[in-house]
Amino acid sequence: MRSTGGGLAWRTTRVVALALFAVYFFLPLLAMLDFSTRQLGTTGRTLDSWANLVTDPTISSSIVTSVLLAVLTTVLMLVLLVPTMIWVRLRVPQAGTLVEFLCLLPLTIPPLVIVVGISNVYAWVTYLLGDSALTLTFAYVVLVLPYAYRALDAALASVNVVTLAEAARSLGAGWTTVIVRIVLPNIWGGVLSAAYVSAALVLGEYTFASLLNFSTLPTVLGLLSKSDARTGVAGALAALLLATVLLLLLSAFARRRRTTKGA
């Protein structure tokens, strides 16, 4: 009887905690949805603010720009960081501390200081590659490095990379095969986590784009909220929903890979 009572108390506590979390998480989202669809001066509802996200060329182009920046930043970050971290663990483990320091360094420097420091560099980037907002990819890679590094480092720490590599090498596999076909599938969860964090950060990043005078979704919504608050709130909610959908897709993809691998 005592264990039954304890189990009931635990289930009750869990249900109450989940309910409180749901209220804390969903109530602001419902308030945003209510405000963005409310017809001022009446009790009716309208989707005009949501339609503006598609019909307004400034907003729609900024959405495309932010999505492209998220994709390019994630791809470039993974191409640079994943092989580097695997190679360091396999060949030069003594350099691990240095790589960790360099990857975590952006956390200790405020984004405002980073922007001021790279503004002169971006003058050359603009001169060589044009004034497209997609050039923010290079700055955003630096911004997401600490978070991506932690996700990948945790995944690599859970796998005996050295043993896997030595076994593959003893069977005649080259280093490219070791990285792509042996190590990478075993850290796929960490890769997806790093990709999600990177994309979410880029979709919501404001400081870099604003100070470097580029039009991305956060900067456009920031300006729009001063003249059309309902459309600005609708855009912010759409960005949150987009990041949530991305997380669900990545989670579903990861579960499918685990199921396929287990079968």
Secondary structure, DSSP 8 states (H G I E B T S, - for coil): -HHHHHHHHHHHHHHHHHHHHHHHHHHHHHHHHHHHHB-TTSS-B--HHHHHHHH-HHHHHHHHHHHHHHHHHHHHHHHHHHHHHHHHHHT-GGGHHHHHHHHHHHHHS-HHHHHHHHHHHHHHHHHHH-S-GGGHHHHHHHHHHHHHHHHHHHHHHTS-HHHHHHHHHHTT--HHHIIIIIIHHHTHHHHHHHHHHHHHHHHH--HHHHHTT---HHHHHHHHTTT-HHHHHHHHHHHHHHHHHHHHHHHHHHHHHHHHHH-
